[in-house]
Amino acid sequence: MELAFIPSPSVGVVHLGPIPLRGYAFCIIIGVFVGVWLGNKRWVQRGGRSGTVADIAVWAVPFGLVGGRLYHVITTYEPYFGKDGHPLNAFKVWEGGLGIWGAVALGAVGAWIGCRRRGIPLPAYADALAPGLALGQAIGRWGNWFNQELYGKPTDVPWALKISSDPAIGRVGGTYHPTFLYECLWCIGVAALVIWADKRFRLGHGRAFALYVAAYCAGRAWIEYMRVDEAHHILGLRLNVWTALIVFVLAVVYFVVSAKKAPGREEVVEPGALEERAAAEAAAAGPKDEEGESTDGASPAAEDGDGDQDKVSVEKPAAKTEKTEQPAKADEAGPAEKAAQAPAGKPEAAAADEAAAEEPAAEAADSKKS
């Protein structure tokens, strides 16, 4: 008895006039945008220019789509080149059928071309893009839900996927394991693992990308084993299971060897990016004078002006004290000495007249004493 299940959409395409809007295509496009967005953020954090990831993605995405489709057509050639096959259907990407192995492999070739044109090391670019690739895959897997494809074995678990019957393509209705959902959740976990490990161990030289590949392959192996769609088998295992195991081993070997040959992380991932960022920050901070101080603010001398005023205010009382002592000494000084003590601001003639006027008074005082 079915108590609960995940429903499948009744249609996978909506027509906007003559234009078909397919759910599968929307999931792929959204996944690409999310992957590029996250990759750009990580690239800038590593010292690269904003926008470089998108520029290289212009090369990587088309190559990846072609590679993914080629892998699917080659490994599942019967509907296209087998008996009663339709070769032109190989170009109908919107109907589903993109192999992640071919997408990553040929997409790496496109990324290498873009990196070479920009003078950027491919491993550094792959490290920045790795978690975004995993999140893009997680979103893209919902395209299988719209197309009601690539589901697992029959089950009655509460999260089972309800599949409608379609005799035209041999699809039997029922409830099945939602392998698309399993892979979606697994890819989200892979993205989180790579982000954490990259921050914790400062992975570089392609090791973050190798960790993504190894972690994804580990999950894809057991998820692939649950699927019931037609596939080629080798020694009792599906072809994609063997592919996942081989690629897993290669990723682990690369991770170990790279850690020994090139430990740490690249100091420079994009030539000139750090210099441009430093120049932009300096320009935003404002022009500098010769001593390195900003011309927008007050100068050090102006800021210390209050200190000079304090010095003056401290010295003034001392000057007043000297002036108060001068009258007492003036009584004992003679006329000539008084003339010498005259203020420097008075003319010499005026000082001499004052001294001459005081002489009779001084003589009269002496005669009285006598």
MIRORO-58258 format. One record per residue (C-alpha): x, y, z; residue number from 1. Coordinates in Angstrom, 2 decimals. Layout:
R; u; v; w; resi
R; X; Y; Z; NUM $
...
//
This chain:
R; u; v; w; resi
R; 0.00; 0.00; 0.00; 1 $
R; 1.39; 3.38; -1.03; 2 $
R; 1.16; 5.73; 1.93; 3 $
R; 3.46; 8.43; 0.57; 4 $
R; 5.58; 9.07; -2.49; 5 $
R; 7.23; 11.81; -4.52; 6 $
R; 5.02; 12.69; -7.49; 7 $
R; 6.48; 13.14; -10.96; 8 $
R; 5.48; 16.12; -13.11; 9 $
R; 2.74; 15.34; -15.59; 10 $
R; 4.62; 17.19; -18.32; 11 $
R; 8.27; 18.13; -18.73; 12 $
R; 7.73; 20.97; -21.17; 13 $
R; 5.57; 24.11; -21.25; 14 $
R; 4.98; 25.96; -24.50; 15 $
R; 5.19; 29.72; -24.53; 16 $
R; 3.60; 30.25; -27.91; 17 $
R; 5.84; 28.48; -30.42; 18 $
R; 8.74; 28.34; -27.93; 19 $
R; 9.02; 25.16; -25.81; 20 $
R; 10.30; 25.66; -22.25; 21 $
R; 11.73; 22.34; -21.09; 22 $
R; 12.31; 21.58; -17.42; 23 $
R; 15.42; 19.51; -18.24; 24 $
R; 17.05; 22.41; -20.05; 25 $
R; 16.16; 24.87; -17.28; 26 $
R; 17.81; 22.65; -14.67; 27 $
R; 21.00; 22.44; -16.73; 28 $
R; 21.10; 26.20; -17.31; 29 $
R; 20.45; 27.04; -13.64; 30 $
R; 23.13; 24.55; -12.61; 31 $
R; 25.65; 26.21; -14.93; 32 $
R; 24.89; 29.67; -13.55; 33 $
R; 25.17; 28.51; -9.93; 34 $
R; 28.46; 26.75; -10.65; 35 $
R; 29.96; 29.81; -12.33; 36 $
R; 28.70; 32.11; -9.55; 37 $
R; 30.28; 30.05; -6.78; 38 $
R; 33.43; 29.47; -8.81; 39 $
R; 33.83; 33.22; -9.34; 40 $
R; 33.56; 33.90; -5.61; 41 $
R; 36.21; 31.31; -4.82; 42 $
R; 38.45; 32.57; -7.63; 43 $
R; 38.38; 36.13; -6.27; 44 $
R; 39.15; 34.83; -2.77; 45 $
R; 42.23; 33.09; -4.18; 46 $
R; 43.50; 36.31; -5.72; 47 $
R; 41.98; 36.25; -9.21; 48 $
R; 39.94; 38.81; -11.10; 49 $
R; 36.17; 38.85; -10.93; 50 $
R; 34.70; 37.65; -14.21; 51 $
R; 37.59; 35.39; -15.20; 52 $
R; 35.65; 32.22; -14.32; 53 $
R; 32.76; 33.26; -16.57; 54 $
R; 35.14; 34.13; -19.40; 55 $
R; 36.71; 30.68; -19.29; 56 $
R; 33.29; 29.05; -18.86; 57 $
R; 32.42; 30.38; -22.31; 58 $
R; 34.89; 27.77; -23.55; 59 $
R; 34.28; 25.04; -20.97; 60 $
R; 30.45; 24.86; -21.06; 61 $
R; 30.00; 24.20; -24.79; 62 $
R; 32.81; 21.67; -24.73; 63 $
R; 31.20; 20.04; -21.70; 64 $
R; 27.78; 19.77; -23.33; 65 $
R; 29.28; 18.19; -26.44; 66 $
R; 31.39; 15.81; -24.34; 67 $
R; 28.45; 14.80; -22.18; 68 $
R; 26.29; 14.08; -25.18; 69 $
R; 29.04; 12.15; -26.98; 70 $
R; 29.62; 9.92; -23.95; 71 $
R; 25.90; 9.15; -23.71; 72 $
R; 25.49; 8.40; -27.41; 73 $
R; 28.62; 6.22; -27.54; 74 $
R; 27.75; 4.19; -24.45; 75 $
R; 24.04; 3.99; -25.30; 76 $
R; 24.14; 3.85; -29.08; 77 $
R; 21.20; 1.47; -29.65; 78 $
R; 18.43; 4.13; -29.74; 79 $
R; 20.42; 6.13; -32.27; 80 $
R; 22.45; 3.73; -34.44; 81 $
R; 21.03; 0.33; -33.52; 82 $
R; 18.16; -1.54; -35.10; 83 $
R; 15.23; 0.82; -35.72; 84 $
R; 17.38; 3.64; -34.35; 85 $
R; 17.12; 7.30; -35.33; 86 $
R; 20.55; 8.95; -35.76; 87 $
R; 19.12; 12.47; -35.78; 88 $
R; 17.80; 11.94; -32.26; 89 $
R; 21.40; 12.07; -31.08; 90 $
R; 21.17; 15.85; -31.40; 91 $
R; 18.06; 16.12; -29.22; 92 $
R; 19.88; 17.01; -26.03; 93 $
R; 16.70; 18.39; -24.44; 94 $
R; 15.24; 14.89; -24.29; 95 $
R; 17.92; 13.90; -21.80; 96 $
R; 21.14; 11.99; -22.05; 97 $
R; 24.28; 13.77; -20.82; 98 $
R; 27.09; 11.68; -19.39; 99 $
R; 28.91; 13.48; -16.59; 100 $
R; 32.14; 11.66; -17.41; 101 $
R; 32.26; 13.03; -20.94; 102 $
R; 31.07; 16.46; -19.80; 103 $
R; 33.90; 16.84; -17.28; 104 $
R; 36.54; 15.37; -19.60; 105 $
R; 35.79; 17.49; -22.68; 106 $
R; 34.82; 20.47; -20.52; 107 $
R; 38.33; 20.33; -19.07; 108 $
R; 39.70; 20.64; -22.59; 109 $
R; 37.63; 23.78; -23.14; 110 $
R; 38.74; 25.15; -19.77; 111 $
R; 42.37; 24.45; -20.68; 112 $
R; 41.99; 26.49; -23.87; 113 $
R; 40.44; 29.38; -21.95; 114 $
R; 43.09; 29.25; -19.22; 115 $
R; 45.90; 29.13; -21.76; 116 $
R; 44.56; 32.25; -23.47; 117 $
R; 44.54; 34.07; -20.11; 118 $
R; 47.84; 32.73; -18.81; 119 $
R; 46.15; 30.95; -15.90; 120 $
R; 47.13; 27.52; -14.51; 121 $
R; 44.35; 25.01; -15.15; 122 $
R; 44.70; 23.23; -11.73; 123 $
R; 44.09; 26.51; -9.88; 124 $
R; 40.99; 27.19; -11.98; 125 $
R; 39.71; 23.65; -11.41; 126 $
R; 40.17; 24.01; -7.64; 127 $
R; 38.10; 27.19; -7.57; 128 $
R; 35.36; 25.63; -9.70; 129 $
R; 35.12; 22.22; -7.98; 130 $
R; 32.36; 22.92; -5.40; 131 $
R; 30.38; 24.83; -8.02; 132 $
R; 30.51; 21.83; -10.33; 133 $
R; 29.07; 19.64; -7.59; 134 $
R; 26.24; 22.09; -6.89; 135 $
R; 25.57; 22.42; -10.61; 136 $
R; 25.23; 18.65; -10.85; 137 $
R; 22.87; 18.63; -7.88; 138 $
R; 20.57; 21.09; -9.64; 139 $
R; 20.94; 19.45; -13.04; 140 $
R; 19.80; 16.08; -11.67; 141 $
R; 16.29; 17.49; -11.25; 142 $
R; 16.09; 17.46; -15.04; 143 $
R; 15.81; 13.67; -14.74; 144 $
R; 12.79; 14.20; -12.51; 145 $
R; 11.08; 16.30; -15.20; 146 $
R; 11.82; 13.62; -17.80; 147 $
R; 10.90; 10.70; -15.48; 148 $
R; 14.17; 8.92; -16.21; 149 $
R; 17.16; 7.30; -14.52; 150 $
R; 15.24; 6.09; -11.47; 151 $
R; 16.14; 3.10; -9.30; 152 $
R; 14.65; -0.22; -8.34; 153 $
R; 10.99; -0.60; -7.30; 154 $
R; 10.32; 0.27; -3.67; 155 $
R; 7.54; 1.31; -1.30; 156 $
R; 9.56; 3.60; 0.98; 157 $
R; 7.81; 6.89; 1.92; 158 $
R; 10.16; 8.86; -0.35; 159 $
R; 9.60; 6.60; -3.38; 160 $
R; 9.25; 8.27; -6.77; 161 $
R; 5.96; 7.83; -8.61; 162 $
R; 6.54; 7.06; -12.28; 163 $
R; 3.71; 7.08; -14.83; 164 $
R; 3.50; 4.36; -17.47; 165 $
R; 4.39; 5.06; -21.09; 166 $
R; 4.10; 2.03; -23.40; 167 $
R; 5.60; 3.99; -26.30; 168 $
R; 9.02; 3.92; -24.66; 169 $
R; 8.48; 0.82; -22.56; 170 $
R; 8.17; 2.62; -19.25; 171 $
R; 6.28; 0.74; -16.54; 172 $
R; 4.41; 2.78; -13.95; 173 $
R; 5.01; 2.33; -10.24; 174 $
R; 7.09; 3.63; -7.34; 175 $
R; 10.88; 3.50; -7.57; 176 $
R; 13.95; 4.68; -5.71; 177 $
R; 14.51; 8.37; -6.60; 178 $
R; 18.16; 7.96; -7.59; 179 $
R; 18.15; 11.48; -9.01; 180 $
R; 17.37; 12.76; -5.51; 181 $
R; 20.05; 10.56; -3.94; 182 $
R; 22.65; 11.93; -6.32; 183 $
R; 21.43; 15.49; -5.76; 184 $
R; 21.88; 15.21; -2.00; 185 $
R; 25.22; 13.44; -2.45; 186 $
R; 26.52; 16.24; -4.68; 187 $
R; 25.50; 18.86; -2.12; 188 $
R; 27.48; 16.92; 0.47; 189 $
R; 30.47; 16.74; -1.89; 190 $
R; 30.39; 20.52; -2.38; 191 $
R; 30.32; 21.07; 1.38; 192 $
R; 33.18; 18.60; 1.87; 193 $
R; 35.40; 20.31; -0.71; 194 $
R; 34.73; 23.79; 0.72; 195 $
R; 35.53; 22.60; 4.25; 196 $
R; 38.66; 20.68; 3.28; 197 $
R; 39.91; 23.54; 1.14; 198 $
R; 39.64; 25.99; 4.05; 199 $
R; 41.03; 23.54; 6.57; 200 $
R; 44.01; 22.23; 4.57; 201 $
R; 44.49; 24.97; 1.93; 202 $
R; 44.26; 22.58; -0.99; 203 $
R; 45.99; 23.69; -4.17; 204 $
R; 47.49; 22.53; -7.47; 205 $
R; 44.32; 20.64; -8.44; 206 $
R; 43.80; 18.75; -5.18; 207 $
R; 40.43; 20.36; -4.39; 208 $
R; 39.23; 19.24; -7.82; 209 $
R; 40.66; 15.75; -7.24; 210 $
R; 38.80; 15.55; -3.92; 211 $
R; 35.56; 16.51; -5.68; 212 $
R; 36.10; 13.83; -8.34; 213 $
R; 36.93; 11.11; -5.82; 214 $
R; 34.01; 11.96; -3.52; 215 $
R; 31.55; 12.12; -6.39; 216 $
R; 32.72; 8.77; -7.80; 217 $
R; 32.33; 7.12; -4.40; 218 $
R; 28.66; 8.11; -4.34; 219 $
R; 27.98; 7.53; -8.01; 220 $
R; 29.16; 3.91; -7.75; 221 $
R; 26.46; 2.84; -5.27; 222 $
R; 23.76; 5.07; -6.79; 223 $
R; 24.48; 3.66; -10.25; 224 $
R; 24.18; 0.15; -8.84; 225 $
R; 20.55; 0.91; -7.85; 226 $
R; 19.42; 2.07; -11.31; 227 $
R; 17.30; -0.14; -13.56; 228 $
R; 17.57; 1.63; -16.91; 229 $
R; 19.28; -0.22; -19.72; 230 $
R; 23.08; -0.15; -19.68; 231 $
R; 26.05; -2.18; -20.85; 232 $
R; 27.50; -4.58; -18.29; 233 $
R; 31.10; -5.74; -17.81; 234 $
R; 31.70; -8.69; -15.49; 235 $
R; 28.24; -8.26; -14.06; 236 $
R; 28.61; -4.53; -13.26; 237 $
R; 27.17; -1.58; -15.14; 238 $
R; 29.63; 0.35; -17.30; 239 $
R; 29.23; 3.51; -15.25; 240 $
R; 30.08; 1.61; -12.06; 241 $
R; 33.41; 0.57; -13.61; 242 $
R; 33.97; 4.12; -14.82; 243 $
R; 33.33; 5.50; -11.34; 244 $
R; 35.76; 3.03; -9.75; 245 $
R; 38.55; 3.75; -12.26; 246 $
R; 38.18; 7.51; -12.07; 247 $
R; 38.07; 7.29; -8.25; 248 $
R; 41.44; 5.52; -8.18; 249 $
R; 42.97; 8.03; -10.60; 250 $
R; 41.72; 10.97; -8.52; 251 $
R; 43.16; 9.53; -5.30; 252 $
R; 46.52; 8.85; -6.96; 253 $
R; 46.68; 12.41; -8.28; 254 $
R; 45.77; 13.81; -4.86; 255 $
R; 48.57; 11.89; -3.12; 256 $
R; 51.26; 12.51; -5.74; 257 $
R; 50.40; 16.19; -6.05; 258 $
R; 50.59; 16.67; -2.29; 259 $
R; 54.14; 15.34; -2.31; 260 $
R; 55.39; 17.18; -5.38; 261 $
R; 53.68; 20.53; -4.85; 262 $
R; 52.48; 20.99; -1.25; 263 $
R; 50.51; 24.05; -0.28; 264 $
R; 48.58; 26.37; -2.57; 265 $
R; 49.51; 28.63; -5.46; 266 $
R; 50.56; 32.11; -4.35; 267 $
R; 49.56; 33.70; -7.67; 268 $
R; 46.61; 32.31; -9.65; 269 $
R; 46.19; 35.15; -12.16; 270 $
R; 49.07; 37.41; -13.25; 271 $
R; 48.54; 41.07; -12.40; 272 $
R; 45.31; 40.57; -10.46; 273 $
R; 46.79; 41.31; -7.02; 274 $
R; 48.58; 44.42; -8.29; 275 $
R; 45.40; 45.76; -9.85; 276 $
R; 43.46; 45.16; -6.65; 277 $
R; 46.12; 46.94; -4.56; 278 $
R; 46.10; 49.91; -6.94; 279 $
R; 42.30; 50.10; -6.80; 280 $
R; 42.35; 50.05; -2.98; 281 $
R; 45.00; 52.76; -2.91; 282 $
R; 42.97; 54.93; -5.28; 283 $
R; 39.85; 54.45; -3.15; 284 $
R; 41.79; 55.50; -0.02; 285 $
R; 42.61; 58.92; -1.57; 286 $
R; 45.86; 60.65; -2.70; 287 $
R; 48.90; 60.56; -0.42; 288 $
R; 51.46; 63.27; 0.35; 289 $
R; 55.22; 62.71; 0.39; 290 $
R; 55.21; 61.46; 3.99; 291 $
R; 52.51; 58.87; 3.22; 292 $
R; 49.71; 60.75; 4.95; 293 $
R; 46.35; 61.32; 3.27; 294 $
R; 45.84; 64.84; 1.97; 295 $
R; 42.15; 64.63; 2.79; 296 $
R; 42.73; 64.84; 6.52; 297 $
R; 44.47; 67.44; 8.70; 298 $
R; 48.26; 67.57; 8.66; 299 $
R; 50.26; 66.47; 11.70; 300 $
R; 51.39; 70.05; 12.31; 301 $
R; 47.81; 71.27; 12.34; 302 $
R; 46.79; 68.49; 14.67; 303 $
R; 49.65; 69.45; 17.05; 304 $
R; 48.83; 73.17; 16.93; 305 $
R; 47.14; 73.03; 20.32; 306 $
R; 50.39; 71.85; 21.81; 307 $
R; 52.21; 75.00; 20.62; 308 $
R; 49.50; 77.13; 22.19; 309 $
R; 49.98; 75.33; 25.46; 310 $
R; 53.69; 76.09; 25.36; 311 $
R; 52.98; 79.80; 24.86; 312 $
R; 50.47; 79.88; 27.69; 313 $
R; 52.99; 78.26; 29.99; 314 $
R; 55.79; 80.67; 29.11; 315 $
R; 53.67; 83.85; 29.45; 316 $
R; 53.39; 83.78; 33.27; 317 $
R; 57.17; 83.56; 33.50; 318 $
R; 57.49; 86.68; 31.33; 319 $
R; 55.06; 88.58; 33.57; 320 $
R; 57.05; 87.63; 36.67; 321 $
R; 60.21; 89.10; 35.17; 322 $
R; 58.37; 92.35; 34.45; 323 $
R; 57.13; 92.63; 38.06; 324 $
R; 60.68; 92.29; 39.37; 325 $
R; 62.01; 95.08; 37.15; 326 $
R; 60.45; 98.05; 39.14; 327 $
R; 62.18; 96.93; 42.32; 328 $
R; 65.52; 96.90; 40.55; 329 $
R; 64.79; 100.19; 38.83; 330 $
R; 65.02; 102.06; 42.17; 331 $
R; 68.61; 101.05; 42.56; 332 $
R; 69.60; 101.60; 38.93; 333 $
R; 71.04; 104.91; 37.77; 334 $
R; 69.79; 107.03; 34.92; 335 $
R; 72.22; 105.49; 32.48; 336 $
R; 71.12; 102.02; 33.43; 337 $
R; 67.46; 103.02; 33.09; 338 $
R; 68.17; 104.27; 29.61; 339 $
R; 69.70; 100.92; 28.78; 340 $
R; 66.62; 99.15; 30.21; 341 $
R; 64.22; 101.17; 28.05; 342 $
R; 61.93; 99.09; 25.86; 343 $
R; 63.45; 98.09; 22.60; 344 $
R; 60.44; 99.38; 20.74; 345 $
R; 61.12; 103.15; 21.80; 346 $
R; 63.50; 105.40; 19.82; 347 $
R; 66.93; 106.09; 21.37; 348 $
R; 66.29; 109.88; 21.58; 349 $
R; 63.15; 109.40; 23.64; 350 $
R; 65.01; 107.14; 26.01; 351 $
R; 67.78; 109.74; 26.43; 352 $
R; 65.26; 112.53; 27.21; 353 $
R; 63.68; 110.48; 29.95; 354 $
R; 67.06; 109.80; 31.52; 355 $
R; 67.98; 113.53; 31.41; 356 $
R; 64.68; 114.49; 33.04; 357 $
R; 65.34; 112.18; 35.94; 358 $
R; 68.85; 113.60; 36.68; 359 $
R; 67.70; 116.87; 38.45; 360 $
R; 65.38; 114.85; 40.62; 361 $
R; 68.15; 112.57; 41.59; 362 $
R; 70.49; 115.54; 42.44; 363 $
R; 67.80; 117.15; 44.60; 364 $
R; 67.36; 113.97; 46.50; 365 $
R; 71.11; 113.76; 47.16; 366 $
R; 71.26; 117.38; 48.43; 367 $
R; 68.45; 116.72; 50.90; 368 $
R; 70.25; 113.75; 52.24; 369 $
R; 73.35; 115.79; 52.76; 370 $
//
